[in-house]
């Protein structure tokens, strides 16, 4: 998300960085480019006008003229105003109620409501340490009930059964009674969607809302619908008094217009971003961090939080000690490091959060990287434990056996062993000379698609 906007804004603002003095003329040129970039990103016209007026008012005032570095001061203003447009600060879920806290999910059909229920349930269990139950009140789509049951089993949360012949209000009330009996912290209620907004849908969801009085009412909306997402969110908010928004399919939206329009149009905060189908593809929305990502400043805090949540700390510490002590690095370690990168969203996901690296994200082919990862994993899994620990023993007949077991060729096994040998040398440098040596040697050592052959800026 925001890839196109980020590229355009960075190109425009780069020209201002070195300016010793900003004038109304060069500010006007920059703002014209910013306005065009926002409109191309499908940001609502009213939001663009308001944003440009606020930036202009601050830029031609004392704030920039008295600055030692006017160009950087202007960029800070753009970042501050982007942050304000998206909501100023993160808006956490409210749990300050008698359990269970009920989270009601609303939205149009196809926006990703049911998938988001599963993702949110997993996030609440892992990040907030909550005991969660999920229930579907979508009596029009029995498949949605079954889908939610499957998701609940996948993420390890309680599922309250329902059926197409029941009343949605009855389902919700019975689920809350059961949640209280089981000392559940959070009950997530999935509701029916439609292909478009209609009176019948709004009437039903309003009655359900009044009957259950949820702690949070989250509107789930597809980011790829652009500013239409903001208009749909406003229609729901007029009927339901939303507490927040979950923006889905952000991995397929290179523009970002929805994220920049929703808060301004509805007055409601974006609480989560969903990217992809995996159950862990959900992250809290932090306006200031997102503004930093858009302007190529990175988002190191989110990267650290993600690492803490997804990386096995015990395994990482064990590996670090092993490396410091002997510099030894075997194929088991190699596979573990690739798995850690994969859990963090791959090379592309990490680049988007590193300062100055956002522009490189588009140069990594995610699909190719995932295929490459699976191929490497298959080859390593076809080896014996002894072969993984001592790769030097892998000769002709062993290579043929490994290739046959992994569905690859001997050439591909040779290629992996060569890449591993280079990585092994690099790790020995780390044990002797620290991270600087490792970063110097990293470019080109990973396979294509996983980061190999990155441009000089990555080095």
C-alpha positions as a Markdown table, in Angstrom:
| # | Residue | x | y | z |
|---|---|---|---|---|
| 1 | Unk | 0.0 | 0.0 | 0.0 |
| 2 | Unk | 1.1 | 3.6 | -0.7 |
| 3 | Unk | 3.9 | 2.4 | -3.1 |
| 4 | Unk | 2.9 | 4.8 | -5.9 |
| 5 | Unk | 2.2 | 7.7 | -3.6 |
| 6 | Unk | 5.4 | 7.2 | -1.7 |
| 7 | Unk | 7.5 | 7.2 | -4.9 |
| 8 | Unk | 5.9 | 10.4 | -6.1 |
| 9 | Unk | 6.2 | 12.2 | -2.8 |
| 10 | Unk | 9.8 | 11.2 | -2.3 |
| 11 | Unk | 10.7 | 12.4 | -5.8 |
| 12 | Unk | 9.0 | 15.8 | -5.1 |
| 13 | Unk | 10.3 | 16.3 | -1.6 |
| 14 | Unk | 13.9 | 15.3 | -2.6 |
| 15 | Unk | 14.2 | 18.5 | -4.6 |
| 16 | Unk | 13.4 | 20.6 | -1.5 |
| 17 | Unk | 15.8 | 18.9 | 0.9 |
| 18 | Unk | 18.8 | 20.9 | -0.2 |
| 19 | Unk | 17.1 | 24.2 | -0.5 |
| 20 | Unk | 18.8 | 26.9 | 1.6 |
| 21 | Unk | 15.6 | 29.0 | 1.4 |
| 22 | Unk | 12.0 | 28.2 | 0.6 |
| 23 | Unk | 9.9 | 30.7 | -1.4 |
| 24 | Unk | 6.2 | 30.8 | -2.2 |
| 25 | Unk | 7.2 | 29.8 | -5.7 |
| 26 | Unk | 9.1 | 26.6 | -4.9 |
| 27 | Unk | 6.6 | 25.7 | -2.2 |
| 28 | Unk | 3.8 | 26.2 | -4.7 |
| 29 | Unk | 5.5 | 23.9 | -7.2 |
| 30 | Unk | 6.0 | 21.2 | -4.6 |
| 31 | Unk | 2.4 | 21.4 | -3.4 |
| 32 | Unk | 1.1 | 21.1 | -6.9 |
| 33 | Unk | 3.0 | 17.8 | -7.3 |
| 34 | Unk | 1.8 | 16.7 | -3.9 |
| 35 | Unk | -1.8 | 17.5 | -4.8 |
| 36 | Unk | -1.4 | 15.6 | -8.1 |
| 37 | Unk | 0.1 | 12.6 | -6.2 |
| 38 | Unk | -2.7 | 12.5 | -3.7 |
| 39 | Unk | -5.4 | 12.6 | -6.4 |
| 40 | Unk | -3.7 | 9.8 | -8.3 |
| 41 | Unk | -3.7 | 7.8 | -5.1 |
| 42 | Unk | -7.5 | 8.1 | -5.2 |
| 43 | Unk | -7.7 | 10.3 | -2.1 |
| 44 | Unk | -11.0 | 12.1 | -1.8 |
| 45 | Unk | -10.9 | 15.6 | -3.3 |
| 46 | Unk | -12.2 | 17.3 | -0.1 |
| 47 | Unk | -9.4 | 15.6 | 1.9 |
| 48 | Unk | -6.8 | 16.7 | -0.7 |
| 49 | Unk | -7.9 | 20.3 | -0.6 |
| 50 | Unk | -7.9 | 20.4 | 3.2 |
| 51 | Unk | -4.5 | 18.8 | 3.4 |
| 52 | Unk | -2.8 | 21.1 | 0.9 |
| 53 | Unk | -4.3 | 24.2 | 2.6 |
| 54 | Unk | -3.0 | 23.2 | 6.0 |
| 55 | Unk | 0.5 | 22.4 | 4.6 |
| 56 | Unk | 0.6 | 25.7 | 2.7 |
| 57 | Unk | -0.4 | 27.7 | 5.7 |
| 58 | Unk | 2.3 | 26.2 | 7.9 |
| 59 | Unk | 5.0 | 26.2 | 5.1 |
| 60 | Unk | 4.8 | 29.9 | 4.3 |
| 61 | Unk | 4.7 | 31.0 | 7.9 |
| 62 | Unk | 7.5 | 31.4 | 10.5 |
| 63 | Unk | 7.8 | 27.6 | 11.0 |
| 64 | Unk | 9.9 | 27.2 | 7.8 |
| 65 | Unk | 11.4 | 30.6 | 7.3 |
| 66 | Unk | 13.2 | 30.6 | 10.6 |
| 67 | Unk | 14.4 | 27.0 | 10.2 |
| 68 | Unk | 18.1 | 26.2 | 9.7 |
| 69 | Unk | 17.1 | 23.6 | 7.1 |
| 70 | Unk | 13.9 | 24.8 | 5.4 |
| 71 | Unk | 13.7 | 21.8 | 3.1 |
| 72 | Unk | 13.7 | 19.3 | 6.0 |
| 73 | Unk | 11.3 | 21.6 | 7.9 |
| 74 | Unk | 8.9 | 21.4 | 5.0 |
| 75 | Unk | 9.1 | 17.6 | 4.9 |
| 76 | Unk | 8.4 | 17.5 | 8.6 |
| 77 | Unk | 5.2 | 19.6 | 8.0 |
| 78 | Unk | 4.1 | 17.2 | 5.3 |
| 79 | Unk | 4.7 | 14.2 | 7.7 |
| 80 | Unk | 2.8 | 15.9 | 10.5 |
| 81 | Unk | -0.2 | 16.7 | 8.3 |
| 82 | Unk | -0.3 | 13.2 | 6.9 |
| 83 | Unk | -0.3 | 11.9 | 10.4 |
| 84 | Unk | -3.2 | 14.2 | 11.3 |
| 85 | Unk | -5.2 | 13.2 | 8.3 |
| 86 | Unk | -4.9 | 9.5 | 9.2 |
| 87 | Unk | -5.8 | 10.1 | 12.9 |
| 88 | Unk | -2.8 | 11.5 | 14.8 |
| 89 | Unk | -2.3 | 8.5 | 17.0 |
| 90 | Unk | -3.1 | 4.8 | 17.3 |
| 91 | Unk | -6.6 | 4.0 | 18.6 |
| 92 | Unk | -6.4 | 0.7 | 20.7 |
| 93 | Unk | -9.4 | -1.5 | 21.3 |
| 94 | Unk | -11.4 | -0.9 | 24.4 |
| 95 | Unk | -11.4 | -3.7 | 27.0 |
| 96 | Unk | -12.4 | -1.6 | 30.0 |
| 97 | Unk | -15.8 | -3.3 | 30.3 |
| 98 | Unk | -17.2 | -6.3 | 32.2 |
| 99 | Unk | -16.1 | -9.4 | 30.2 |
| 100 | Unk | -16.8 | -10.4 | 27.6 |
| 101 | Unk | -16.0 | -7.3 | 25.6 |
| 102 | Unk | -18.1 | -7.7 | 22.4 |
| 103 | Unk | -16.6 | -6.7 | 19.1 |
| 104 | Unk | -19.1 | -6.5 | 16.3 |
| 105 | Unk | -17.8 | -6.7 | 12.7 |
| 106 | Unk | -19.8 | -5.0 | 10.0 |
| 107 | Unk | -19.3 | -4.5 | 6.2 |
| 108 | Unk | -20.2 | -5.3 | 2.7 |
| 109 | Unk | -20.0 | -8.9 | 1.3 |
| 110 | Unk | -16.5 | -9.7 | -0.1 |
| 111 | Unk | -14.7 | -7.1 | 2.0 |
| 112 | Unk | -13.0 | -9.9 | 4.1 |
| 113 | Unk | -15.1 | -9.7 | 7.3 |
| 114 | Unk | -15.0 | -13.4 | 8.2 |
| 115 | Unk | -11.2 | -13.7 | 7.5 |
| 116 | Unk | -10.7 | -10.5 | 9.6 |
| 117 | Unk | -12.6 | -12.1 | 12.5 |
| 118 | Unk | -10.1 | -15.0 | 12.4 |
| 119 | Unk | -7.1 | -12.6 | 12.1 |
| 120 | Unk | -8.3 | -10.4 | 14.9 |
| 121 | Unk | -9.0 | -13.4 | 17.2 |
| 122 | Unk | -5.4 | -14.7 | 16.6 |
| 123 | Unk | -4.0 | -11.2 | 17.3 |
| 124 | Unk | -5.9 | -10.9 | 20.5 |
| 125 | Unk | -4.7 | -14.3 | 21.8 |
| 126 | Unk | -1.1 | -13.7 | 20.8 |
| 127 | Unk | -0.6 | -10.0 | 21.5 |
| 128 | Unk | -3.2 | -9.2 | 24.2 |
| 129 | Unk | -3.3 | -12.6 | 25.8 |
| 130 | Unk | -7.1 | -12.7 | 25.7 |
| 131 | Unk | -9.4 | -15.7 | 25.8 |
| 132 | Unk | -11.5 | -15.3 | 22.7 |
| 133 | Unk | -14.7 | -16.7 | 21.3 |
| 134 | Unk | -16.1 | -16.1 | 17.8 |
| 135 | Unk | -19.6 | -16.5 | 16.5 |
| 136 | Unk | -21.3 | -15.9 | 13.1 |
| 137 | Unk | -24.7 | -14.2 | 12.8 |
| 138 | Unk | -24.6 | -14.4 | 9.0 |
| 139 | Unk | -27.6 | -16.7 | 8.6 |
| 140 | Unk | -27.8 | -16.0 | 4.8 |
| 141 | Unk | -24.5 | -17.7 | 4.1 |
| 142 | Unk | -24.1 | -21.1 | 5.8 |
| 143 | Unk | -20.7 | -21.3 | 4.1 |
| 144 | Unk | -19.6 | -18.2 | 6.2 |
| 145 | Unk | -20.5 | -20.1 | 9.4 |
| 146 | Unk | -18.5 | -23.1 | 8.4 |
| 147 | Unk | -15.6 | -20.8 | 7.3 |
| 148 | Unk | -15.5 | -19.2 | 10.7 |
| 149 | Unk | -15.6 | -22.6 | 12.4 |
| 150 | Unk | -12.5 | -23.6 | 10.4 |
| 151 | Unk | -10.7 | -20.4 | 11.1 |
| 152 | Unk | -11.5 | -20.7 | 14.9 |
| 153 | Unk | -9.9 | -24.1 | 14.9 |
| 154 | Unk | -6.8 | -22.8 | 13.0 |
| 155 | Unk | -6.1 | -20.0 | 15.4 |
| 156 | Unk | -7.1 | -21.9 | 18.5 |
| 157 | Unk | -10.1 | -19.9 | 19.8 |
| 158 | Unk | -13.6 | -20.9 | 21.0 |
| 159 | Unk | -16.3 | -21.2 | 18.3 |
| 160 | Unk | -20.0 | -20.8 | 19.2 |
| 161 | Unk | -22.2 | -22.8 | 16.7 |
| 162 | Unk | -25.0 | -21.2 | 14.8 |
| 163 | Unk | -27.3 | -22.2 | 11.9 |
| 164 | Unk | -29.1 | -20.6 | 9.0 |
| 165 | Unk | -32.6 | -21.1 | 10.6 |
| 166 | Unk | -31.8 | -19.0 | 13.7 |
| 167 | Unk | -32.4 | -15.4 | 14.4 |
| 168 | Unk | -29.2 | -13.3 | 14.4 |
| 169 | Unk | -30.2 | -11.5 | 17.6 |
| 170 | Unk | -30.9 | -14.8 | 19.3 |
| 171 | Unk | -27.5 | -16.1 | 18.2 |
| 172 | Unk | -25.6 | -13.1 | 19.5 |
| 173 | Unk | -27.4 | -13.2 | 22.9 |
| 174 | Unk | -26.8 | -16.9 | 23.4 |
| 175 | Unk | -23.2 | -16.5 | 22.4 |
| 176 | Unk | -22.7 | -13.8 | 25.0 |
| 177 | Unk | -24.3 | -16.0 | 27.7 |
| 178 | Unk | -22.0 | -18.9 | 26.8 |
| 179 | Unk | -19.0 | -16.6 | 26.7 |
| 180 | Unk | -19.8 | -15.5 | 30.3 |
| 181 | Unk | -20.1 | -19.1 | 31.5 |
| 182 | Unk | -16.7 | -19.9 | 30.0 |
| 183 | Unk | -15.0 | -16.7 | 31.3 |
| 184 | Unk | -14.2 | -15.4 | 27.8 |
| 185 | Unk | -12.5 | -12.0 | 27.6 |
| 186 | Unk | -13.5 | -11.1 | 24.1 |
| 187 | Unk | -16.5 | -12.2 | 21.9 |
| 188 | Unk | -16.2 | -11.4 | 18.2 |
| 189 | Unk | -19.5 | -11.3 | 16.3 |
| 190 | Unk | -19.4 | -11.7 | 12.5 |
| 191 | Unk | -22.5 | -10.2 | 10.8 |
| 192 | Unk | -24.1 | -10.6 | 7.4 |
| 193 | Unk | -23.0 | -8.5 | 4.5 |
| 194 | Unk | -24.6 | -7.5 | 1.2 |
| 195 | Unk | -23.3 | -6.7 | -2.2 |
| 196 | Unk | -24.4 | -3.1 | -1.6 |
| 197 | Unk | -26.0 | -1.0 | 1.1 |
| 198 | Unk | -29.7 | -1.4 | 1.4 |
| 199 | Unk | -32.4 | -0.6 | 3.9 |
| 200 | Unk | -33.1 | -4.2 | 4.9 |
| 201 | Unk | -29.4 | -4.8 | 5.7 |
| 202 | Unk | -29.1 | -1.6 | 7.7 |
| 203 | Unk | -32.3 | -2.2 | 9.6 |
| 204 | Unk | -31.1 | -5.7 | 10.6 |
| 205 | Unk | -27.7 | -4.7 | 11.7 |
| 206 | Unk | -29.1 | -1.7 | 13.7 |
| 207 | Unk | -31.4 | -4.1 | 15.6 |
| 208 | Unk | -28.5 | -6.4 | 16.3 |
| 209 | Unk | -26.4 | -3.5 | 17.5 |
| 210 | Unk | -29.1 | -2.2 | 19.8 |
| 211 | Unk | -29.7 | -5.7 | 21.2 |
| 212 | Unk | -26.1 | -6.6 | 21.9 |
| 213 | Unk | -24.6 | -3.1 | 22.6 |
| 214 | Unk | -21.1 | -4.1 | 21.5 |
| 215 | Unk | -18.0 | -2.5 | 23.1 |
| 216 | Unk | -16.5 | -2.1 | 19.6 |
| 217 | Unk | -18.2 | -1.9 | 16.3 |
| 218 | Unk | -15.6 | -2.2 | 13.5 |
| 219 | Unk | -16.3 | -1.6 | 9.9 |
| 220 | Unk | -14.4 | -3.9 | 7.6 |
| 221 | Unk | -13.7 | -2.4 | 4.2 |
| 222 | Unk | -11.6 | -3.3 | 1.1 |
| 223 | Unk | -8.8 | -0.8 | 0.6 |
| 224 | Unk | -8.8 | -1.5 | -3.2 |
| 225 | Unk | -12.1 | 0.4 | -3.5 |
| 226 | Unk | -10.3 | 3.6 | -2.9 |
| 227 | Unk | -12.3 | 6.7 | -1.8 |
| 228 | Unk | -15.5 | 4.6 | -2.2 |
| 229 | Unk | -14.3 | 2.8 | 0.9 |
| 230 | Unk | -14.5 | 6.0 | 2.8 |
| 231 | Unk | -18.0 | 6.8 | 1.5 |
| 232 | Unk | -19.3 | 3.3 | 2.4 |
| 233 | Unk | -17.8 | 3.7 | 5.9 |
| 234 | Unk | -19.6 | 7.0 | 6.3 |
| 235 | Unk | -22.9 | 5.4 | 5.3 |
| 236 | Unk | -22.4 | 2.6 | 7.9 |
| 237 | Unk | -21.2 | 5.1 | 10.5 |
| 238 | Unk | -24.4 | 7.2 | 10.0 |
| 239 | Unk | -26.4 | 4.1 | 10.9 |
| 240 | Unk | -24.3 | 2.4 | 13.5 |
| 241 | Unk | -21.9 | 4.7 | 15.3 |
| 242 | Unk | -18.8 | 2.9 | 14.4 |
| 243 | Unk | -15.8 | 2.8 | 16.8 |
| 244 | Unk | -13.2 | 2.1 | 14.1 |
| 245 | Unk | -12.3 | 0.6 | 10.8 |
| 246 | Unk | -10.3 | -2.5 | 9.6 |
| 247 | Unk | -8.8 | -1.8 | 6.2 |
| 248 | Unk | -8.4 | -5.1 | 4.3 |
| 249 | Unk | -6.5 | -6.2 | 1.1 |
| 250 | Unk | -3.9 | -3.4 | 1.6 |
| 251 | Unk | -1.3 | -5.7 | -0.1 |
| 252 | Unk | -3.2 | -5.3 | -3.3 |
| 253 | Unk | -3.6 | -1.6 | -3.1 |
| 254 | Unk | -0.6 | 0.5 | -4.3 |
| 255 | Unk | -2.5 | 3.8 | -4.0 |
| 256 | Unk | -3.6 | 4.1 | -0.4 |
| 257 | Unk | -6.5 | 6.5 | -1.0 |
| 258 | Unk | -8.8 | 4.8 | 1.4 |
| 259 | Unk | -6.4 | 5.0 | 4.3 |
| 260 | Unk | -5.9 | 8.8 | 3.7 |
| 261 | Unk | -9.6 | 9.5 | 3.3 |
| 262 | Unk | -11.5 | 7.4 | 5.9 |
| 263 | Unk | -10.6 | 9.3 | 9.1 |
| 264 | Unk | -11.3 | 12.7 | 7.6 |
| 265 | Unk | -14.6 | 11.7 | 6.0 |
| 266 | Unk | -16.0 | 9.5 | 8.9 |
| 267 | Unk | -14.2 | 10.9 | 11.9 |
| 268 | Unk | -13.5 | 7.3 | 12.9 |
| 269 | Unk | -10.0 | 5.8 | 13.3 |
| 270 | Unk | -8.5 | 3.0 | 11.3 |
| 271 | Unk | -7.6 | 0.4 | 13.9 |
| 272 | Unk | -6.1 | -2.4 | 11.9 |
| 273 | Unk | -4.6 | -3.1 | 8.4 |
| 274 | Unk | -5.1 | -6.5 | 6.8 |
| 275 | Unk | -2.6 | -7.7 | 4.1 |
| 276 | Unk | -3.0 | -11.1 | 2.6 |
| 277 | Unk | -4.9 | -14.3 | 3.4 |
| 278 | Unk | -2.7 | -15.6 | 6.2 |
| 279 | Unk | -4.2 | -15.5 | 9.7 |
| 280 | Unk | -1.2 | -13.5 | 11.0 |
| 281 | Unk | -1.5 | -10.8 | 8.3 |
| 282 | Unk | -3.1 | -8.1 | 10.5 |
| 283 | Unk | -1.3 | -5.2 | 12.1 |
| 284 | Unk | -2.4 | -2.3 | 14.3 |
| 285 | Unk | -2.6 | 1.0 | 12.5 |
| 286 | Unk | -0.3 | 3.8 | 13.7 |
| 287 | Unk | -0.8 | 7.0 | 11.8 |
| 288 | Unk | 2.6 | 8.5 | 12.6 |
| 289 | Unk | 4.5 | 5.3 | 11.7 |
| 290 | Unk | 2.5 | 5.0 | 8.4 |
| 291 | Unk | 3.3 | 8.6 | 7.5 |
| 292 | Unk | 7.0 | 7.7 | 8.0 |
| 293 | Unk | 6.6 | 4.7 | 5.7 |
| 294 | Unk | 4.9 | 6.9 | 3.0 |
| 295 | Unk | 7.8 | 9.4 | 3.1 |
| 296 | Unk | 10.5 | 6.7 | 3.1 |
| 297 | Unk | 11.5 | 7.2 | 6.7 |
| 298 | Unk | 10.7 | 3.6 | 7.6 |
| 299 | Unk | 8.8 | 2.2 | 10.5 |
| 300 | Unk | 11.4 | 0.6 | 12.8 |
| 301 | Unk | 9.1 | 0.4 | 15.8 |
| 302 | Unk | 6.6 | -1.8 | 14.0 |
| 303 | Unk | 9.5 | -3.9 | 12.7 |
| 304 | Unk | 10.7 | -4.4 | 16.3 |
| 305 | Unk | 7.2 | -5.3 | 17.6 |
| 306 | Unk | 6.7 | -7.7 | 14.7 |
| 307 | Unk | 10.1 | -9.4 | 15.4 |
| 308 | Unk | 9.3 | -9.7 | 19.1 |
| 309 | Unk | 5.9 | -11.3 | 18.3 |
| 310 | Unk | 7.0 | -13.6 | 15.5 |
| 311 | Unk | 10.6 | -14.6 | 16.1 |
| 312 | Unk | 11.4 | -17.4 | 18.6 |
| 313 | Unk | 13.5 | -15.6 | 21.1 |
| 314 | Unk | 15.0 | -18.7 | 22.6 |
| 315 | Unk | 16.0 | -20.0 | 19.2 |
| 316 | Unk | 17.5 | -16.6 | 18.2 |
| 317 | Unk | 19.6 | -16.3 | 21.4 |
| 318 | Unk | 20.8 | -19.9 | 21.0 |
| 319 | Unk | 21.8 | -19.2 | 17.4 |
| 320 | Unk | 23.6 | -15.9 | 18.4 |
| 321 | Unk | 25.6 | -17.6 | 21.1 |
| 322 | Unk | 26.6 | -20.4 | 18.7 |
| 323 | Unk | 27.7 | -17.9 | 16.1 |
| 324 | Unk | 29.7 | -15.8 | 18.6 |
| 325 | Unk | 31.4 | -18.8 | 20.1 |
| 326 | Unk | 32.5 | -20.7 | 17.0 |
| 327 | Unk | 31.2 | -19.0 | 13.9 |
| 328 | Unk | 29.8 | -22.3 | 12.9 |
| 329 | Unk | 26.6 | -22.1 | 10.7 |
| 330 | Unk | 25.0 | -25.3 | 9.3 |
| 331 | Unk | 22.0 | -25.9 | 7.0 |
| 332 | Unk | 19.6 | -26.3 | 10.0 |
| 333 | Unk | 20.6 | -22.7 | 11.0 |
| 334 | Unk | 20.2 | -21.6 | 7.3 |
| 335 | Unk | 16.7 | -23.0 | 7.1 |
| 336 | Unk | 15.8 | -21.4 | 10.5 |
| 337 | Unk | 17.0 | -17.9 | 9.3 |
| 338 | Unk | 14.9 | -18.2 | 6.1 |
| 339 | Unk | 11.9 | -19.2 | 8.1 |
| 340 | Unk | 12.4 | -16.2 | 10.4 |
| 341 | Unk | 12.5 | -13.9 | 7.4 |
| 342 | Unk | 9.3 | -15.5 | 6.0 |
| 343 | Unk | 7.5 | -15.0 | 9.3 |
| 344 | Unk | 8.4 | -11.3 | 9.2 |
| 345 | Unk | 6.6 | -10.9 | 5.9 |
| 346 | Unk | 9.6 | -11.7 | 3.7 |
| 347 | Unk | 12.3 | -9.4 | 2.4 |
| 348 | Unk | 9.7 | -7.1 | 0.9 |
| 349 | Unk | 7.8 | -6.7 | 4.1 |
| 350 | Unk | 11.0 | -5.9 | 6.0 |
| 351 | Unk | 12.3 | -3.4 | 3.4 |
| 352 | Unk | 9.1 | -1.4 | 3.6 |
| 353 | Unk | 9.7 | -0.7 | 7.3 |
| 354 | Unk | 13.5 | 0.1 | 7.1 |
| 355 | Unk | 14.4 | 3.8 | 6.7 |
| 356 | Unk | 15.5 | 4.6 | 3.1 |
| 357 | Unk | 14.6 | 1.1 | 1.8 |
| 358 | Unk | 11.0 | 1.6 | 0.9 |
| 359 | Unk | 11.8 | 2.2 | -2.8 |
| 360 | Unk | 13.6 | -1.2 | -3.0 |
| 361 | Unk | 10.5 | -3.1 | -1.8 |
| 362 | Unk | 9.0 | -3.1 | -5.3 |
| 363 | Unk | 12.2 | -4.7 | -6.7 |
| 364 | Unk | 11.6 | -7.9 | -4.7 |
| 365 | Unk | 9.3 | -10.4 | -6.3 |
| 366 | Unk | 7.2 | -11.8 | -3.4 |
| 367 | Unk | 5.7 | -14.7 | -5.4 |
| 368 | Unk | 9.1 | -15.7 | -6.7 |
| 369 | Unk | 10.6 | -15.4 | -3.2 |
| 370 | Unk | 7.9 | -17.6 | -1.7 |
| 371 | Unk | 8.5 | -20.3 | -4.4 |
| 372 | Unk | 12.3 | -20.0 | -3.9 |
| 373 | Unk | 11.8 | -20.4 | -0.1 |
| 374 | Unk | 9.7 | -23.6 | -0.5 |
| 375 | Unk | 12.2 | -25.1 | -3.0 |
| 376 | Unk | 15.1 | -24.5 | -0.6 |
| 377 | Unk | 13.1 | -25.8 | 2.4 |
| 378 | Unk | 12.2 | -29.0 | 0.4 |
| 379 | Unk | 15.9 | -29.6 | -0.5 |
| 380 | Unk | 17.0 | -29.2 | 3.1 |
| 381 | Unk | 14.2 | -31.3 | 4.5 |
| 382 | Unk | 15.3 | -34.1 | 2.1 |
| 383 | Unk | 18.7 | -34.3 | 3.8 |
| 384 | Unk | 19.5 | -36.4 | 6.9 |
| 385 | Unk | 20.1 | -34.6 | 10.2 |
| 386 | Unk | 23.8 | -35.5 | 9.8 |
| 387 | Unk | 23.9 | -34.0 | 6.2 |
| 388 | Unk | 22.4 | -30.7 | 7.5 |
| 389 | Unk | 25.0 | -30.5 | 10.2 |
| 390 | Unk | 27.9 | -31.5 | 8.0 |
| 391 | Unk | 27.1 | -30.4 | 4.4 |
| 392 | Unk | 30.6 | -31.3 | 3.3 |
| 393 | Unk | 29.6 | -35.0 | 3.2 |
| 394 | Unk | 27.1 | -34.4 | 0.5 |
| 395 | Unk | 28.6 | -35.8 | -2.6 |
| 396 | Unk | 27.4 | -37.4 | -5.9 |
| 397 | Unk | 25.0 | -40.2 | -4.8 |
| 398 | Unk | 23.7 | -38.2 | -1.8 |
| 399 | Unk | 23.0 | -35.2 | -4.1 |
| 400 | Unk | 21.0 | -37.4 | -6.5 |
| 401 | Unk | 19.0 | -38.9 | -3.5 |
| 402 | Unk | 18.3 | -35.4 | -2.1 |
| 403 | Unk | 17.2 | -34.1 | -5.6 |
| 404 | Unk | 14.9 | -37.0 | -6.0 |
| 405 | Unk | 13.4 | -36.6 | -2.5 |
| 406 | Unk | 12.7 | -32.8 | -3.0 |
| 407 | Unk | 11.5 | -33.0 | -6.6 |
| 408 | Unk | 14.4 | -30.8 | -7.8 |
| 409 | Unk | 17.6 | -31.4 | -9.8 |
| 410 | Unk | 21.2 | -32.1 | -8.8 |
| 411 | Unk | 22.0 | -28.6 | -10.3 |
| 412 | Unk | 19.6 | -27.0 | -7.9 |
| 413 | Unk | 21.1 | -28.9 | -4.9 |
| 414 | Unk | 24.6 | -27.8 | -6.1 |
| 415 | Unk | 23.3 | -24.2 | -6.3 |
| 416 | Unk | 21.9 | -24.3 | -2.7 |
| 417 | Unk | 25.2 | -25.8 | -1.4 |
| 418 | Unk | 27.1 | -23.0 | -3.1 |
| 419 | Unk | 24.8 | -20.3 | -1.7 |
| 420 | Unk | 25.1 | -21.9 | 1.7 |
| 421 | Unk | 28.9 | -21.9 | 1.5 |
| 422 | Unk | 29.0 | -18.2 | 0.8 |
| 423 | Unk | 26.5 | -17.6 | 3.7 |
| 424 | Unk | 28.8 | -19.7 | 5.9 |
| 425 | Unk | 31.8 | -17.5 | 5.1 |
| 426 | Unk | 29.8 | -14.4 | 5.8 |
| 427 | Unk | 28.7 | -15.7 | 9.2 |
| 428 | Unk | 32.3 | -16.4 | 10.1 |
| 429 | Unk | 33.0 | -12.7 | 9.4 |
| 430 | Unk | 30.2 | -11.7 | 11.7 |
| 431 | Unk | 31.7 | -13.8 | 14.5 |
| 432 | Unk | 35.0 | -12.0 | 14.0 |
| 433 | Unk | 34.0 | -8.4 | 13.0 |
| 434 | Unk | 30.4 | -7.8 | 13.9 |
| 435 | Unk | 27.4 | -6.7 | 11.9 |
| 436 | Unk | 29.2 | -4.3 | 9.6 |
| 437 | Unk | 31.1 | -7.1 | 7.9 |
| 438 | Unk | 27.8 | -9.1 | 7.6 |
| 439 | Unk | 25.9 | -6.2 | 6.0 |
| 440 | Unk | 28.8 | -5.6 | 3.6 |
| 441 | Unk | 28.7 | -9.2 | 2.5 |
| 442 | Unk | 24.9 | -9.7 | 2.4 |
| 443 | Unk | 24.1 | -8.3 | -1.0 |
| 444 | Unk | 24.0 | -11.0 | -3.6 |
| 445 | Unk | 24.5 | -13.9 | -1.1 |
| 446 | Unk | 20.8 | -14.7 | -0.8 |
| 447 | Unk | 19.0 | -16.5 | -3.7 |
| 448 | Unk | 17.2 | -14.4 | -6.3 |
| 449 | Unk | 13.7 | -13.4 | -5.1 |
| 450 | Unk | 14.9 | -13.6 | -1.5 |
| 451 | Unk | 17.1 | -10.6 | -1.8 |
| 452 | Unk | 20.0 | -11.7 | -4.0 |
| 453 | Unk | 21.3 | -9.1 | -6.4 |
| 454 | Unk | 19.8 | -6.2 | -4.5 |
| 455 | Unk | 20.8 | -2.8 | -6.0 |
| 456 | Unk | 23.8 | -0.8 | -4.6 |
| 457 | Unk | 21.4 | 1.2 | -2.3 |
| 458 | Unk | 20.8 | -2.0 | -0.3 |
| 459 | Unk | 24.5 | -2.6 | 0.1 |
